[in-house]
């Protein structure tokens, strides 16, 4: 990850408060880079910001390193702890539900994203309700790209959601998106699918922009094993059925174009 303190273009200031949710499981080795970059970026986006670190049952000192990395801004860090590992979707959703700010973002805690790219997402918010990155050069093994391609195709068929890089872990949204999406039902990485589906069906605006993606240099990669992949495909169908039974778009939602 590059360490960029200054930007060559005016930093867009958000017109409200902002929470950045960072899910983490045994990411102590990445916390200095992730938290340090986040503090610098958020300070330029709005004077009213906080970081919510959702610690998913870490057995290392992820939280302690994160607190130290906050430095003088330690009072802006909130920590949510899971006693045991509960998984990515639940971890991110717990952080999103805890936010009370005008804008909410989330970013993976593994150091593969540059927090400075939140500036690019913030620049889309004048014409978007949900701004998401897509990884311009995805720094993952080839087999993960194949899996992602198959998964995205299934989401298009079952959910009618047509976006690039569905599971990119860098997103920024207005509070209206979370209000329209409530209750969040996904308990896995399908949270991204659920957010896109509900945003689209609620007539809210989605925008995407390319972002940088860096190789993981510390910690342990998760996912891409056969059993979790099969479980994800099963859950894809299960979530679609639950959404049909338990969620309706808000009554004030704008009509969804037929092409979606």
N, C-alpha and C positions, 0 to 999 in steps of 0.2 A: 504494500500500500504506500503510495506517495504521501509525504507529509506536506500539505499545502496550507499555509496560513493565510496568504493573501490571494484574492481572486482578480482576474484581469477584466472583470465586468462588474457592474453594480450588483451588490448582493440584494436580492429581493426580500424585503421585510414582510413577514406575514402580519395580517391585521388582527392577530389575536394570540392567545396562549397556545403552547405546543408541548405535548408529551412525546418523548421517544421511548418506545418499548424495545428492550434488548433481551431476547431469550438466550440463556446460556446454560450449558452443562459441561463442567470441567474445562472451562475456558480461561483459567488463570493466566496462562501464557500469552493470551491475546488481549487481556483486559486493558493493559496500559495503552496499547495502540488504539483499540476500539473506543475506550472511554475518553482518552485524550483528544482524539480527532473529533468525537461527538461534542465535547465541551466547546471546542473552538468553533465548530460549525453552528451549533445551536445559539451561541452567544451573538452571532451575526444575523440570525434569522428573526429573533424576537427577544425583547427583554424579559418575557415571562415564559420560562421553559423549565422542564424537568426531565430527568431520565428515570424510567422504571426498569430496573434490572430484575428479571424473573429467573431466579436460580432454580433450575430443574433438578434438584437432588444432587448437586455437585458434591464430590468427595474430596475436592482440593480446596484451595483458598480463593476461589473465584470472587466471592463477595468482598473479602478483605482487600484483595488487590484492586478491585474496582473502586472501593472507598478511597484508597490512597491515591488512585489515579485522578479522582475528582479534584484533589487539591483544595483550593480556597472555595470551590463551588460544591463542597461535600453536602451542604444542606439541600441541594437540588436533586440528590439521589434518593429514590425510594426503592426498597428491596422487597420483593415477594418471594418467599421460599416454599419450595415443595420438599417435603420430607423424603420422598423417593422420586425416582425418575418417572414422569408422567407423559412425556412425549412433546413433540414440537407444537402441534396444533393447540393442545390444552395450555401449554406454556405461553404462547403468543396471545391466545384468547384471554387468559387471566390478566395479562398486562393491558390489553385493550379495554377490558371491562373496568379496570381500575382507574382509567384516565377520566378526568373531568374537564379537560381543556377544549379549546375551540378546534384545534387541529391535533391529530394523533398520527404518529409515524411508527413503523417498526423496521428493525434492521437486525439481521443475524449477528450473533456475537462471536463468530468464528474468524473474523478479520479478513474475510474475502470481499467485503465491500468497503468503499471509501466513504466515510460519513459526509465528506464534502459534497458528494453527489446529491445530498438532500437539498442543496441549494438549487440544483437543476430541477428537482421535483417541485420545490416551492415556486419556481418560475412558471409552472403550469397551472397554479391554483386559481388564477384569474378566470380561467375558462374550463376548469375541471373540479370535480368533487373528490375523485380518487385519482391520484397520480402514482404511477408505478414505473419501475425501471425494467428494462430487459437487458440481459447480459450480452454486450456487444461481442465479446470474445469469451465464451464461458470456459473458465479454467478448471474443468473437470475431466475425468477420464472419458474415453469415447463411449463406453458402455452406458454411462449415465446419460449421455446425450441421446442415445437410442431409446432408452427407457422413457426419457422426458418426451420424446417425439411421439411415442405410442400413447402415452398418458394424455398429452394435449389433444390428440385426435379423438380419444374416447370422451374427453370433456366437451369437445365441440359437438359430438353426436348426442350425448345425453343431456347437456346443459345449454346448448346453443351459445356458448361463450367462445368468442373468437378473439383471442389476444395473443401477443407474442410472449413467450417465456412465462408461462402461467405461474410457476412457483418461485419466481425471483423474490428473494427475501428483503426487498427494499421498497417500501410503499409509504405514501403520505396521503391522508384523507381528512376531509372535514368531519366534524362531529355528526352531521346529518347522515353520513354513510353508516356509522355505527348504530345510530338510532333506527335507521331503516333496516339494518341487518339483524337487529335483535329479535329473538335470542340466537346467539351463535351456537350451532349444533355440531359442527365438525370437531372430531377429537384427534385429528391427525393433520398432516400437511394439506389435506383437503380444505383447510381453512381458507387458503387463497382462492380456491374454486368457489367456495361459498360466498366470499366477499365480492368477487366479480359477478357472480350470478345475481345476488341480491341487489347490488348496485345497478346493474343493467336493468333488472326487472322493475326497479323503483324509479326508472327514468332519470337517474343521476348520471353525471358525465364522467367518462373514463378517458384518461390520456396516458400515453406511454412515451418513454424516452430512453435511448440507450445509456447504459451506465457501465462503469468499469467493473471487472471481476478478477480477483487475484487468487493465485493458488493458496491453498491452506498450507501454512508453514509451521503451525503448532497445533497440538491437540489431535483428537482422533476423529476421522470422518465417520459419519453414520449413514445408514440407508444403503440402498442398492443391493441388498441381499434378497434371495429368492422369496423367502417367506414374507418379509415386509412388502415386497412388490405385489405378491398375490393378494395380501391383505388389503393393500391400497386399492386394487381393482375391485375387490368385493365391497369395500367401503364406498367406492365411487357410486355404485348402484344403490347401496343402502342409504347414503346421504340424499340422493335424488328422490327416493321414495319418502324419506322423512320431510324433506322440504315441501313436497307436494301435499303432505298431510298437515304439517305443523306451521307453515309460514305463508303469509300472504303479503304482497306488496302494499305499502301504505296507500291509503285511499287518495292521497294527494299526488301520487306518483304520476309522472308524465308517461304517455303511451310509449311502448317499446316498438321501434321500427320492425317491420316484418322480417327484414334480413337478419335480425339477431336471433 
